[in-house]
Amino acid sequence: MPRFMTLIRIDEQNAPAEGPSPELQERMGALLEEITKAGVMLDTAGLTPTSEGTRVTWSGGKLSYTDGPFTESKEVIGGYSIIQAKDKAEALEWTKRFLQTHEDYWTVTAEVREIAEG
């Protein structure tokens, strides 16, 4: 069965300062419990803010390091999931349900990509 990675992109500068509401956390927890019981969820997590991250770049045969925050990026990866679904349509359905747990004032984008095997 194919595996898919979902990259959750958020506008870090416009995300609610207080983070997810208790109601959002409850809805998300229920969905994560459902997807785990269905045997679909393999791994998921949120990520720390870009202010705590470092970008490592290889260019021209040299490494460079840039400490966050990455102000030039409007959207950043705020979390991810790895699921095992029968096909891309099923992966997109779970992703749709995840996005719909958020209140209307959130702007969240999910990029769903199949993991290349072998």
N, C-alpha and C positions, 0 to 999 in steps of 0.2 A: 504494500500500500504506500503511495507517495507521501512524502513529508513536505510541509510548507512552512516557511518562515514568514511571519508577519512583523513588519517594522512599524511601530507606532510613532508617528511624527506629530509633534506639538509645537505651537508657537510659544516658546519658553517665556518670552517677554510679556505675552498677554494672557498667560495661564493664570487662573485664580491664585492669588498669593497664599490663601489658606489651604490650597490643594483641593483634592476631591472632597465633596460633601459627604456626610455620613450616609445619606441616602444613596449616593453614587457608589460608595464603598460596599453598601449592602447589596445593591443590584449586581455589581461586578462580582462580588463574592458568590452570590447564588449562581450566576452564569459559569464562573470558573468551577464551581462544584459540579454543575451539570455536565460540562464538557469533559471534566476529569472522570466522572462516573461513566460517561459514554466511551471512555478509552481513547479519546481523541487527543487530549492535551499531553504533550511530552515535557514541555518546560515553558515557563513564562516568568517575567520579572519586569519591574520598572527600573529605570536607570537614574543615577544621581544627576544633579544639574550639570550643565556644561562647565560651570565655574569650577567644578572639581575634576574636570577631565583634561587630558593632554592629547593633542593630535601629533602623530608621528608620520612624517612625510619622507618618501624616498624619491629624490629627483636629481638628475645629473650625476648619479653615482654617490650622492651624499644624503645623510639623514639630517632632518631638522625637526625640532620639537616646538610646539606652540601650546602654551597653557591656556585654558579657558578662562573666562567665558568666550564663546565664539560669536561675537556680535555681528559678524558679517553673514551669519546664517539666520534666516527668518524662522525656518522650521528645523527642529533638531529631533533626533531619535530619543524618545522619552521612555520607550519600553519595547519589548518584543515578546513573541510567543513562537513556539515550534509545535506544530500539530501534525497528526497523521490522519489524513482524510482519504476517502475513496477517490476523490477527484477535486479539481480546482473549484467546481461549483459548490461542493460541500465546504471547502475552506473559506470561500467567499461568504457563504451563509453564516458561518460562525463569526466571521469578522464583522459582518453587518450587525449581528446581534450584539457584539461587543461595543461597537460604535454607538448603537442606539441606547446603551445604558447611560450615556452622558447627557447632562442637561443641555438645553439649547444654547447656552452662552459659551460652551466649549467649542473650540475648533480643533478637530483631531483628524488626521489623515492616516490611513493604514495602507501600507504597500505589502501585497501578498505575492510571494515568489516561491516556486517549487524548488526544493533543494535538489541539486544535481547529484545523482547517485553514481558511484563508480568512478 
